[in-house]
Structures are given as structure tokens and as C-alpha cells.
Amino acid sequence: MIAHMKLRPCPVCGSSEESKLFAEANVDLSKLDQFAFASRKMPEYMHWRLWLCGRCDLVYASPAPAAGELASLYQAAAFGSSSEAHFASRTYARILRTHVVPQLADLQGALDIGTGDGAFLHELLDMEFSDVLGMEPSSAPIEASDARVRPLIRPGLFQPNVFAADQFRVVTCFQTIEHVPDPLALCREAWRILKPEGALVLIGHNRRALSAKLLGGKSPIFDIEHLQLFSPISFRRVLSSAGFTSVSVFSFWNRYPMSYWAQLFPFPARLKSLLLSCLSVTGLGRVTIGLPAGNLVAIGFKHAERPPS
């Protein structure tokens, strides 16, 4: 399934000299299926060899699948998380309305990186953003999108020089920054295509969250899709290194149905199957609960007049 692996330094600061082994790889390729590179899947609790950068507090995978290999894996991935995606998008929209929109000069131009079936594109349109676009590398979620947003989704990975400089007022990247081979390059390209005073909004897992500490290696944040895991320190560093200022990083609560929370928790397989069945039969699985799931939002603004060096 995965033929080409590549050694890599810390993808935020570029150093490997101050990195130490965080966890050995525990990947069993025979246990991976068509959902292995899908969003909001049943966790496998597997990961590549992980290193901790002493310079920027990032945990990153090395070796990791090569960029071309990742593109093929995501393109072919299955999709079965439309409901959860829409729950997440409502939470993300509240963050945008509260912390970003009041500081924007206008709502002209928005790009959502890793948009899936376009759930957040609906929120952007409802907020009255114009010229809304999404990028999505997987075919299945695009096919699952509805008529309102499907024309707004461009298939493929987010890459340099696809969009014009100063094209968007806001760029969002939710639960995707862990998946890309070069998160600093993504942030720098986002800076280039943002209008002056525009904002980049990232959401990702907090490796220093209480939930990650309590669950350890059984936390769903440790996953073969995640090439790096951020903390408040490393989130600030990647945005600042890309040229963003007025950077803010904070945690928030997610709201999902009980069935999804049960899916994430590392219960033994038989117990999880029985619990999910009971939640489905009783209807309790549809009851939504807000919990601190260990996620971070990082917001940076493009105040500088020249691109970062």
C-alpha cells in the first residue's frame, strides 16, 4: 500500500539536531483499509516513527510517506463522515464569526483547504463571503457534496502558484495541517495569496492537551495520516515563521453526537462494537455533547507589506 518513505527534518524549523525519539512506529499495513486516509474514520491507533523537536516543540514523523505517495492515497480514500463534518463546521463557523470576521475589512474571497464534502463552504456562504472556493484531494467526498457547493470545490492538493497573490480575505485549514508534508510551505503560500490584513485560520490537534496525556498512545491523534502534531508553541512558531502577526492560539470545545465520541475512545474492539450498536438502537447515539477534545485554533494576520524571507 505504501512503497516510498522519506526521511525528513522538523517541518517547522528545519532542524533535526535537537530532535529526540518520541515513539517507535507501530504500523501494521495489513490492517489498513480504504478508510485509512479518510477523515473522521474509526481510529487504528497506529503511527509512524515519531520525533520531538526540542527547538519548536513539534512531534513529527520520519520517515514518512513521500508527497507523491500521499497524493495517491488521499485521492483514493473512502468517505463516510458527512454528518460529523457538518457538526465540526458549525463549531468552526462560530470561531470565525467571533474571532476573525470582526477584524476583516470585507468578506471578499475565502479558501478552505481540505474542504472534504464542502461542509464549511456552506458556512462561509451563509456568512456572506463571496468568491468562496475549496480544495480537496479525495474524490469520494467531492462526489458526496451537494449541488450548492460542488462547483466551488477544486480537486487536488493545495500547491504553490495555483492562486493569485492577494486573492483571498481568509484562508482556512481545518484538521488538515497535520496531514501535509510541509506545513510551513502551506502557511507561506497562504500568506502570499491572502489580501493585506487577511487571516489564516488553522485548526489541529493539541499534543499537549489533557486528553492526549491521559490516553497516551491510545489517543486518536496518533494516526498514520498525521505527519506532525502541534502544540501551542509550535503553532505559534509555524505562523510567525510564515510571516503572520497578531497570532493567537487557543483551545475550544467540539460538539459531536455520542456515537462519534464513542468511536474515538479507545475501548476494546468488542466493547466498542457493542456500545455503538446500543447507541444506534436506542437513539442515544444521535444526542450531541460538547467536550474538550484537545483541539487548538491558531489565527494569524497578514499585516506585513513584503513576503517573509
N, C-alpha and C positions, 0 to 999 in steps of 0.2 A: 504493500500500500504506500509506503514512504521509502523512496530509494536514495534520496540525496539529502544528507545532513551537512550543516556548515558550522564551523567554529565561529564565534562572534565575541567581541569585547562588550563591555557595558554599552547598550544602545542609547544611553542618555549622555554620558560623559566621555565615552570612547576609550576608557581605561580598562585594563584587565589586571594591572599590577596590584591594585588594592582590593581585589575580589577574593573571596574565600568560598569554599564549597558550602552550599546551603542544604542541599538534599540530592542524593543519588537518584538517577532515573528509575522509574518503576513501570515503564510502558510495556504492555503485552499487546503486540499488534494483532494477535488473533482475536482479541476481544473487541476490536473496533468495528463499527458498522457504518451505515450510510448517515447516521446522525453524529458521528464522531466530530465533524467540523460544522455542526449546525448550532444555531443559537438556542439557549434555554432548553437544553437536552437533559436527559437523565444522566447525572454525573457518573463518570467512570472512576474518579479519584486517582487518575494517573497523570504523570508529568515527566518532562524531560529532565536531564541533569540541570540542577539549578545552582546559580552562584549569587552571592550577596556582594554588591559593590559597596565598599567602605567609604567611597567618596560621595555618592549621591543616594545611598540607602535603597537602591533598586534591587529587586531579585529578578534575575533574567536567566533564560535557558541558553545553554551552549554545551554541545552542538544543538542546532535546531534545524527544522526543515528549511531548505533553500526557498527563496522567494518564488521561483517558478513552480516549484512543487506545491507550495501553499496555494497559489492561484488556481491550480487544477483541483486541489482538494476542496476548496471553498466553492468553486464553480459547480461541482457535482454533489454537494452536500444536500441532504434532505431538509425539509422544513415542516415543523408541526407545532409552532409556538405562537400562532397569531393572537390568541386570547391574551397570553402573558405579555406579548409585545405591546398591546393596546393599554393594558394596565400600567406598564412601565412608562409609556409615552405620556400618560396623564400626569404622572409624578414629575417627569422631566419638564413638561409644559409649565407646571406650577413654579418650578425653579426658574425657568426662563422668564416668565412673567414678572416674578418678584425681584430677581437679581440682575437681569440683563436688559430686558426691554426698556425699563425706565431710563437707562443710560444711553440708549441708541438715538442717533439723530433722526433716523427713519427706519422703515421696515422693508427697504428695497433690496432684495437679494438674500436668499438663505440656502445653504447647502448642508445636507445631512449625510455624513459619511457612514457607511454600513447601515443603510436605512431599512434593510430587511424587506418586509412587505409594505413599507411606506407608512407604518402606523404613526410615526412622528410627523410625517408630511401633512397628515390631516390636522394635527395640532398647529403647525405653522400656518396653514391656510386659514384655520379658524381664528388665529391671532392676527390675520390680515397681512401677513407677509406676502410680498409679491416676488415674482421670478424665483419660485421655490424649485429646488432640484434635490435629488437623492442619488447616491452612488451605492451599488450593491453588487458584490462579486458572485453571489449564488443565484442560480436560475430558478430554483424552486420557490423562494419567497416572492420573487418578481411575478411569477406565474400565479401566485396566490393573492396578489394585490388587487384592489378593486379599480373600477373604471375612473374614479376621481383622481387617483394618484399614479396609476400605472404609466401614463405618458410622461410623468415627471421623473421617473427612475431611469438612470443610465446604468446599463450593466457593465461590470468590470471593477477593478481595484482603483482606489484613489491614487493617482500618479501625478508627477510634476508636469507643468506646462499644458495641462488639458484645459484649464480655465484661464481667463484673462486676469491680469493684475487688477486689484481694486474692484473686483466684480461683486462681492457679497458683503452684506452688512453683518451677517452672523454665519459662522460655521460650527456645526455640532458634530460630535463624535461620541456616541454613547455605547459603552461596553464593547468597544472595538479597538481602543488604543492598546490593549494588551495583546491583540492578535497580529499586529503589523510588525514586519521585520525591523523597521526603522522608525520608531515613534518620533524621534527628533526631526527627521526629514518631513514627516507628516505635518508637524507643528510649524515648521519653517515654510512649507508650501501653503499652509492655511494662512499664515501671516501675509504672504505675498498676494493671495487672492482676496484678502479682506480689504474693505474700504478703510480709510483713516477713521479711527475711533470705533471700528468694528470689533467684534468679540469672537473668540474661540471658546467653546464650552465642551469640556471633556467630562465623561463620567466613567469611572472604573472601580475596580475592587481595591480596598484598603488592606494591604497585607498586615498592617499593624492593628487592625480592628480587633475588638474583644472576641468576636465570633471566630476569627481566624486563629487567635491564640488558644481558645478553648477547644476547637475541633482539630487543630494541628494539621497533619497530613490528610485528614478526612474532610477538611474544608473543601467545598466545591470550587473555591478559587484556584486550587491546584489542579490544572487541567492541561491536556496536551495542546489545546488551542492557545493557551496563554504563554506567549514568548517572554513576557515580562509582567511583573506585579509591582504596582506603585505603592508609595506611602505619601503622606502629606509633604515630606521633604522632597522626594523625587518628582512628584507632580509639580511642585513649585519650580524645581530646577529645570525640568524639560520646557516649561512655558517661558521661563526667563531666558534660557539659552536660545530659544527661538525668536526672541525679540519682544515678547509680550511684557506689558507693565500692568500696574494695578491688579496684580494677580491675587486671587482669593481661592482658598481651598477649604472645604468644609464637608461634613458628613450629613446624611439625611436618612429618613426612613422610607423604605419601599412598602408598597401595598399590593399584595397578591392574594389570590384565592388560597384557601388552606391546602388544597390538593398540590399546588405548586410548592408551597413551603415544605410539605411532606416529601415531595420528590427530591428536594435539595438536601434534606437532612440525611446524614449517613447511617440510617437504620440498616440492620441486616436485610439482605435481599428478600427473604420470605416475609419478614415482618413488614417491610415497605410495601410489598405487593398486596398483603392483606389489608394494610391501613388504607392504601389508595383505593382498593375495592370498596371498603366500608365507607369511605368518604364519598365515593361516587354513588353508591346505593342509597345512602341516607340524604344526599344532597348537601351535606356539610362541606364538601369539597369546594362548593361554589361560594361559600362565605369568605369575604375578604378580610384580611387582618393586616395592619401596619406594623412593621417590625424594623429594628435597626439591623439591616442585613450586612453591614460592613462595606458600604459603598461610599465613594467620595465624588464630589463635583469639584472641578478645577476650572476657573474662569480667568481669561487673560484678555487685555485690550490692546489694540494696535494704536499706540499713541506716537510712536517714533515716525519720522518722515523718511528715513532711509532703512533699507532692509538690514537685518542683523548680519554681522560678519561671520 
